[in-house]
Amino acid sequence: MDFDIHAPNYIFVSLIMRKISTVTHFLTIYTHKIHNIFEKKFFKGSRAFSNETQVYCAGQ
């Protein structure tokens, strides 16, 4: 009897959690794309520069 009362709430909560997970997934993808575009536009060659400095520091 107790289970029958709480079952709909459990289904509702699971649906909400699934929605939240999908939304966060899409948000992470979206922010990653924005970051890539931003990096290409404003920081051309910054990644290559950081890689060179890392290699230089490792060589020291």
C-alpha positions as CSV (number, residue, x, y, z in Angstrom):
1,M,0.0,0.0,0.0
2,D,2.8,2.4,0.9
3,F,4.7,1.6,-2.3
4,D,1.6,2.3,-4.4
5,I,1.3,5.8,-2.8
6,H,5.0,6.6,-3.4
7,A,5.4,5.0,-6.9
8,P,4.1,8.0,-8.9
9,N,6.4,10.4,-7.0
10,Y,9.3,8.1,-7.7
11,I,8.5,8.0,-11.5
12,F,8.1,11.8,-11.4
13,V,11.4,12.4,-9.7
14,S,13.2,10.0,-12.1
15,L,11.8,11.9,-15.1
16,I,12.9,15.2,-13.6
17,M,16.4,13.8,-13.0
18,R,16.6,12.5,-16.5
19,K,15.5,15.9,-17.9
20,I,18.1,17.6,-15.7
21,S,20.9,15.3,-16.9
22,T,20.0,15.8,-20.6
23,V,19.8,19.6,-20.1
24,T,23.2,19.7,-18.4
25,H,24.6,17.5,-21.1
26,F,23.5,19.9,-23.8
27,L,24.7,22.9,-21.8
28,T,28.2,21.4,-21.5
29,I,28.3,20.7,-25.3
30,Y,27.0,24.2,-26.0
31,T,29.5,26.0,-23.7
32,H,32.3,23.9,-25.2
33,K,31.3,25.0,-28.7
34,I,31.2,28.6,-27.6
35,H,34.6,28.3,-25.9
36,N,36.1,26.8,-29.1
37,I,34.6,29.7,-31.3
38,F,35.8,32.3,-28.7
39,E,39.3,30.7,-28.7
40,K,39.5,30.7,-32.5
41,K,38.4,34.3,-32.8
42,F,40.3,36.0,-30.0
43,F,43.2,33.7,-29.0
44,K,44.7,32.6,-32.3
45,G,47.8,30.6,-31.6
46,S,47.5,30.9,-27.8
47,R,47.1,27.1,-27.5
48,A,50.3,26.5,-29.6
49,F,52.1,29.1,-27.5
50,S,51.1,27.3,-24.3
51,N,52.2,24.0,-25.7
52,E,55.6,25.4,-26.7
53,T,56.1,26.8,-23.2
54,Q,55.1,23.5,-21.6
55,V,57.7,21.7,-23.8
56,Y,60.3,24.3,-22.9
57,C,59.6,24.0,-19.2
58,A,59.8,20.2,-19.4
59,G,63.1,20.5,-21.3
60,Q,64.7,22.7,-18.6
